[in-house]
Amino acid sequence: MQYISTRGAAPKLSFEEAMLTGLARDGGLYVPEVWPHLYREAIADLAGLSYEEAALRVIRPFVGDAFGEDELRAIIGRAYAGFGHVARTPLAQVGPNEWLLELHHGPTLAFKDVAMQLIGQLIQASLRRSGRRLTIVGATSGDTGSAAIEAFRGLDAVDVFILYPEGRVSEVQRRQMTTPPEANVRAIAIEGDFDDAQARVKDMFNDHAFRDAVGLAGVNSINWARVLAQAVYYFTAAVALGAPHRPVSFAVPTGNFGDVFAGWVAKRMGLPIERLVIATNQNDILHRTLADGRHEKAGVLPSISPSMDIQVSSNFERLLFELYDREGPAVAALMDELRDRGGFTLSQGALDRLRADFDSARASEEETAAAIAGVHEAAGMVICPHTAVGMHAACVRRGDPKTPMVVLATAHAAKFPDAVETACGVRPALPPALADLMERPERVIRAPNDLAALQAIVAREIGLEAAR
Ligand SMILES: *Cc1c(COP(=O)(O)O)cnc(C)c1O
């Protein structure tokens, strides 16, 4: 399987190269050259398999010959061994034909672990083979960073730098990034918001001399291997609820558009998904795009679902590529317009296609809090604010009640205890493995929102000063 850039002007890469590269050299994102198809029988055969075995069957066609079947099986096995639930991503019923897909049983209590633990094992296996060394740089709105640090801590061929917006992540999120003691993982607090952090990471990738000098690799949600890992749980959940014999709908708390795009990938591969609901908080660029075709940035409004507080959804570019018949230059022109003029308008054809595959809903802060309280009252369950945005969207875009509606539970409530307690009166406790998190010593590097300063920090930390 070969991978091509959404902007059409970067070389084709293998799965392994696309995973290690992250952002393409023309500024685009890598996507498979063709979409593999899983036939109805192959989907039906996923019933009753372990999560790991189902993952192997979904992922295999995308990996090509990068890893042999037994090697891939072992990698997947190591990735999910540390999850706190035997089903890895279990379903829980919250209402009549309404389900939560619990994606928060990994080591950092958010769904990012599902992809990051796998990518950590894939990269380790790949580097062990080639003897190469890599520097991983990523931006986080909170959950990606800790998931990356957790996935790579202690691996000797990898240095990790995670940029987070100072003061804009929860205390639990921050401590999960700043307390791991291993010297190869570092948290950098930058002045600015998540979009600033993400933009600086993109700048580092676009500085090709720097990129080559430090052996830069990205594991942000633009990394294809992460999107792919997330397609798996759409299959396992849908099959558990009757697919491929009946369709299933999903409501997905959305920020960077990686998770919900993974749902689109599952659908594109043949999984019968009826509704795919993009759930946004008050940072609602995607909801507005579906409403009138105008994709326009607005300032970031901090919310109680901070992992979704972004104004540009990076992975939306992958969908644009499909909406525009895989025409790289058309995508490049739209992305230039977004950068230079703050927005673009979809063609009518592209908007029709977008609406054919997706629904959307926006939850205000009040609606988010009401959804936390509502689920607690009705089902006795305590959900996180991101999941609550998904619950709200599932309610207002429910569709046929005969079709199961699955809300992706993207984080454990204990990552956001203040917002949850305010909404429903219950203060969720951290699971035992993280009980002493608040007492562990922190280690953080502070930096301005400035490319040169950040590059100097990375070079210094990996001992490259002389080379620059
Ligand atoms: C990252 C994150 C999201 C948003 O997912 P995207 O793939 O960026 O759309 C939602 N909820 C939580 C808890 C997250 O950490």
The ligand as an ORCA input file, in Angstrom:
! r2SCAN-3c Opt
* xyz 0 1
  C      -8.627     14.820     21.284
  C      -9.942     14.711     21.976
  C     -11.141     14.932     21.288
  C     -11.181     15.366     19.846
  O     -10.756     14.344     18.959
  P     -10.247     14.738     17.486
  O      -9.754     13.458     16.913
  O      -9.174     15.754     17.659
  O     -11.429     15.273     16.746
  C     -12.317     14.736     21.985
  N     -12.324     14.385     23.281
  C     -11.188     14.168     23.977
  C     -11.259     13.799     25.411
  C      -9.955     14.322     23.341
  O      -8.826     14.110     24.034
*
